[in-house]
């Protein structure tokens, strides 16, 4: 199975210009890696404005994690409405958009390239945050992935054991259909990891570092994640 997918004409390449200013969607506990895809449910007014504006100008937004914010609070207006952010996020392109009857937006975001957050700019008219973005250290994220070796069995086993300890089941057949690059991104993004652990994966300098960090976290989680409690009386 090939690890190199055909280039998408809508995705920028390593030499193409990238936005100097990125509109931000802060969201704890969600990992978007270059080449990966993540579904998002948008309902807070300022982020409805963010998505509406993005659809009219390139469909690009930056996903970044807040520091010290519980995942359940990050898109519900709870806690600090202007939390401190991690300094590295991922630029994503909206590839699927659906407007629901209740006014929510459901989107799929495809990861393009990581960026460093620079100076924060005045908030947009819709209330969402904007920053100067520096892509200089991550231009290689835009290159088509070269084939690489991956211990698929070890990776899937680690995720399976971690998922089972939470009382869930893994769809092995779906994972087997993925090439190495897709599998690596999928496991990294769906593994039940803490926000700081997800951030460590995002900030891994190389693919080899990403693989090593992910394997370590999965194997640590296999022993540390408590099994679900039985609340039946």
Secondary structure as GFF3:
##gff-version 3
##sequence-region A 1 233
A	DSSP	beta_strand	21	26	.	.	.	ID=ss1
A	DSSP	beta_strand	37	42	.	.	.	ID=ss2
A	DSSP	alpha_helix	45	55	.	.	.	ID=ss3
A	DSSP	beta_strand	60	64	.	.	.	ID=ss4
A	DSSP	three_ten_helix	71	73	.	.	.	ID=ss5
A	DSSP	beta_strand	88	99	.	.	.	ID=ss6
A	DSSP	beta_strand	105	121	.	.	.	ID=ss7
A	DSSP	beta_strand	130	134	.	.	.	ID=ss8
A	DSSP	three_ten_helix	136	142	.	.	.	ID=ss9
A	DSSP	alpha_helix	152	164	.	.	.	ID=ss10
A	DSSP	alpha_helix	172	176	.	.	.	ID=ss11
A	DSSP	alpha_helix	180	190	.	.	.	ID=ss12
A	DSSP	alpha_helix	195	202	.	.	.	ID=ss13
A	DSSP	alpha_helix	207	224	.	.	.	ID=ss14
###
